[in-house]
Amino acid sequence: MKVAIVGASGFTGLELIKIIHAHPKFELSYVSTTTGDTTIEKLHPALKDVVFGDVEKVDLDFISKQCELVFLAVPHKTAMELVSVLMKSGIKIVDLSADYRLELDAYVTNYCEHTDSDNIKNSVYGLPEFHEEEIKKAQLVANPGCYPTSALLALAPFSSVLKKDASIFIDAKSGVSGAGKKCVDVTHFVTINENMFAYAPLDHRHGAEIKEKLDFLNHQNNKVNFVPHLVPVTRGMLASVYLELDSEIDAKKVLEDFYKDYYFVRICDEPVGMKQVAGTNFCDIYVKQDGSTLFLSSAIDNLLRGASSQAVVNANLMAGFDAKLGIPVITYAP
């Protein structure tokens, strides 16, 4: 299957190129950025003498005619402009932006006005463990955010037994690559080196994404208190989730039963760390129980399971391939 990447200059674009280059069924036929006029080797010097090809300026007509699937690794607002055109051609789309993840009201509240709201109802939220069958039939998949991926995979198995009206607390930490390639004050070396800090506490827009998807599962309107932190590591994400249940259960067994058929979620006996999943699509989850109180720890690679490798899993499902095909599973350890 011939695939395109639109927005290849960032970290997620680089990860997409790496995965697709090694994929046995996807052929990387078109790579583009806003300006084009370069090569993959020049855009990402780490790929010199490994991945070859031109980087073009975005041409939707060419993509629609020459490719069967496209990954959009572009910012929110930009994606909706592209999707509104691409949907008419019938091409399959995996959108890594936020433009189709949320219902319209929540999107407008947390992002901006939406110019392609009709296609929100045509999108499927791309968390494969929850929506695998819908993803297989979809033309447009909205790849989840990194924080919601790590939090929801830990939280969702307990959605039906959450204590009514109880608050949920999520303390999450991300590597600096999650902030993107462009340097800003908080990602400057002298700011983040040997430092750690919260940002957008209690009003980060990924909190709205977590709450919306949880409400769809349990219809209880639990309050979600979400606080992200930036930590001085390149890649990785660790979410600590605190829950109160309405009854005592065997929490580890609930997790094991919920994910028994899903290869990319591993239930662990010891607290998890970022390093054990770096470079992979795995989400590792640990649970500690004190009666009806739960502590959950969930680790992912923010660039892979939180973005690019999860996008390729979704693409595999949309194309009728095995979900695991071409997906990295060996960690960058030590």
Residue pairs with C-beta under 8 A, 6 or more apart in sequence:
1 25
1 26
1 27
1 68
1 69
1 319
2 27
2 29
2 30
2 66
2 67
2 68
2 69
3 20
3 26
3 27
3 28
3 29
3 30
3 67
3 68
3 69
3 70
3 71
3 315
4 29
4 30
4 31
4 32
4 63
4 66
4 67
4 69
4 70
4 71
5 13
5 16
5 17
5 20
5 28
5 30
5 31
5 32
5 70
5 71
5 73
6 32
6 58
6 63
6 70
6 71
6 72
6 73
6 74
6 82
7 13
7 32
7 33
7 72
7 73
7 74
7 78
7 96
8 14
8 16
8 17
8 31
8 32
8 33
8 40
8 43
8 55
8 73
9 33
9 34
9 43
9 181
10 73
10 180
10 181
11 177
11 180
11 181
11 303
12 73
12 96
12 303
12 307
12 308
12 311
13 73
14 44
14 46
14 47
15 303
15 304
15 307
15 308
15 309
16 71
16 73
16 308
16 311
16 312
17 28
17 31
17 40
17 44
17 47
17 51
18 47
18 51
19 308
19 309
19 312
19 326
19 327
19 328
20 26
20 28
20 312
20 326
21 28
21 50
21 51
22 326
23 312
23 325
23 326
24 325
24 326
25 319
25 321
25 325
25 326
26 69
26 312
26 315
26 319
26 326
28 51
28 53
29 66
29 67
30 56
30 62
30 63
30 66
30 67
31 40
31 53
31 54
31 55
31 56
32 55
32 56
32 57
32 58
32 59
32 63
33 43
33 55
33 57
33 58
34 57
34 58
35 57
36 54
36 55
36 56
36 57
36 58
37 55
37 57
38 54
38 55
39 52
39 53
39 54
39 55
40 47
40 51
40 52
40 53
40 54
40 55
41 47
41 48
41 49
41 51
41 52
42 55
43 55
44 51
56 62
58 82
60 82
60 85
60 86
63 70
63 86
63 91
64 85
64 86
64 89
64 91
65 89
67 91
68 91
68 92
68 319
69 91
69 92
69 93
69 94
69 315
69 318
69 319
70 86
70 91
70 92
70 93
70 94
71 94
71 96
71 311
71 315
72 79
72 82
72 83
72 93
72 94
72 95
72 96
72 97
73 96
73 307
73 308
74 82
74 96
74 97
75 97
76 97
76 98
76 99
76 111
76 112
77 97
77 99
77 111
77 112
78 97
79 95
79 96
79 97
79 99
79 100
80 99
80 100
80 114
80 115
80 116
80 119
81 115
81 116
83 93
83 95
83 99
83 100
83 116
83 119
83 140
84 115
84 116
84 119
86 93
87 93
87 119
87 122
87 139
87 140
90 139
91 139
92 138
92 139
92 140
92 315
92 318
92 319
93 139
93 140
93 141
94 126
94 141
94 143
94 311
94 314
94 315
94 318
95 123
95 140
95 141
95 142
95 143
96 143
96 307
96 308
96 311
98 107
98 111
98 142
98 145
98 205
98 209
99 107
99 111
99 114
99 116
99 142
100 119
100 120
100 123
100 140
100 142
101 107
101 123
101 125
101 142
101 143
101 144
101 145
101 148
101 209
102 110
102 111
102 120
102 208
102 209
102 212
103 120
103 212
104 114
104 117
104 120
106 208
106 209
106 212
107 114
107 120
108 114
109 208
110 205
110 208
111 205
114 120
119 140
122 139
122 140
123 138
123 140
123 141
123 142
124 131
124 134
124 135
124 138
124 140
124 141
124 142
125 131
125 141
125 142
125 144
125 213
126 135
126 141
126 142
126 143
126 144
126 310
126 311
126 314
127 144
127 149
127 152
127 153
127 213
127 310
128 135
128 262
128 264
128 310
128 313
128 314
128 317
128 323
129 153
129 259
129 262
129 264
129 265
130 152
130 156
132 317
132 323
135 141
135 314
135 317
135 318
136 317
136 318
136 320
138 318
141 314
141 315
141 318
143 307
143 310
143 311
143 314
144 152
144 209
144 310
145 206
145 209
145 306
146 174
146 178
146 206
146 237
146 300
146 302
146 305
146 306
146 307
147 172
147 174
147 204
147 206
147 209
147 210
147 226
147 228
147 237
147 239
147 306
148 206
148 209
148 210
148 213
149 283
149 300
149 305
149 306
149 310
150 172
150 237
150 238
150 239
150 283
150 298
150 299
150 300
150 305
150 306
151 170
151 172
151 210
151 226
151 239
151 241
151 298
152 210
152 213
152 214
153 265
153 283
153 285
153 298
153 300
154 239
154 241
154 285
154 287
154 296
154 297
154 298
155 168
155 170
155 210
155 214
155 241
155 243
155 296
156 213
156 214
156 217
156 258
157 254
157 255
157 258
157 259
158 243
158 245
158 251
158 254
158 294
159 214
159 217
159 218
160 217
160 218
161 245
161 246
161 247
161 249
162 168
162 218
162 220
162 222
162 243
162 244
162 245
162 246
163 244
163 245
163 246
163 292
164 220
164 222
164 246
165 220
165 221
165 222
165 223
166 222
166 243
166 244
167 222
167 223
167 224
167 225
168 214
168 222
168 223
168 224
168 225
168 241
168 242
168 243
169 225
169 241
169 242
170 207
170 210
170 224
170 225
170 226
170 227
170 239
170 240
170 241
170 242
171 227
171 229
171 239
171 240
171 241
171 242
172 226
172 227
172 228
172 229
172 237
172 238
172 239
172 240
173 196
173 228
173 229
173 230
173 231
173 237
173 238
173 239
174 228
174 229
174 230
174 231
174 236
174 237
174 302
175 231
175 233
175 234
175 235
175 236
175 237
175 274
175 302
176 187
176 192
176 230
176 231
176 232
176 233
176 234
177 234
177 235
177 302
177 303
178 230
178 237
178 302
178 303
178 306
179 186
179 187
179 230
185 191
186 192
186 197
186 199
186 230
187 230
192 230
192 232
193 232
194 232
195 232
196 229
196 230
196 231
196 232
197 229
197 230
198 227
198 228
198 229
199 228
199 229
199 230
200 228
201 227
201 228
202 225
202 226
202 227
204 226
204 227
204 228
206 226
206 228
207 224
207 225
207 226
210 224
210 226
211 222
211 223
211 224
214 222
214 224
215 221
215 222
233 274
235 274
235 278
235 301
235 302
235 303
236 274
236 275
236 277
236 278
236 299
236 300
236 301
236 302
237 274
237 299
237 300
237 301
237 302
237 306
238 272
238 273
238 274
238 297
238 298
238 299
239 296
239 297
239 298
239 299
240 295
240 296
240 297
241 294
241 295
241 296
241 297
241 298
242 293
242 294
242 295
242 296
243 293
243 294
243 296
244 292
244 293
244 294
245 292
245 293
245 294
246 292
247 292
248 291
248 292
251 287
251 289
251 294
252 267
252 287
252 289
255 267
255 285
255 287
256 267
259 265
259 267
263 323
263 324
264 281
264 282
264 283
264 305
264 313
264 323
264 324
264 327
265 282
265 283
265 284
265 285
266 282
266 283
266 284
266 285
267 285
267 286
267 287
268 284
268 285
268 286
269 286
270 286
271 286
271 297
272 284
272 285
272 286
272 297
272 298
272 299
273 299
274 299
274 301
275 331
275 332
275 333
275 334
276 284
276 299
276 331
276 333
277 283
277 284
277 299
277 300
277 301
277 305
277 331
278 301
278 331
278 332
278 333
279 301
279 304
279 328
279 330
279 331
279 332
280 301
280 304
280 305
280 309
280 328
280 329
280 330
280 331
281 301
281 304
281 305
281 309
281 310
281 313
281 327
281 328
281 329
282 300
282 305
282 329
282 331
283 298
283 299
283 300
283 305
284 298
284 299
284 300
285 296
285 297
285 298
285 299
286 296
286 297
286 298
287 294
287 295
287 296
287 297
288 294
288 295
288 296
289 295
300 306
301 309
304 310
304 328
309 327
309 328
312 326
312 327
313 323
313 324
313 327
316 322
316 323
316 324
316 325
316 326
316 327
317 323
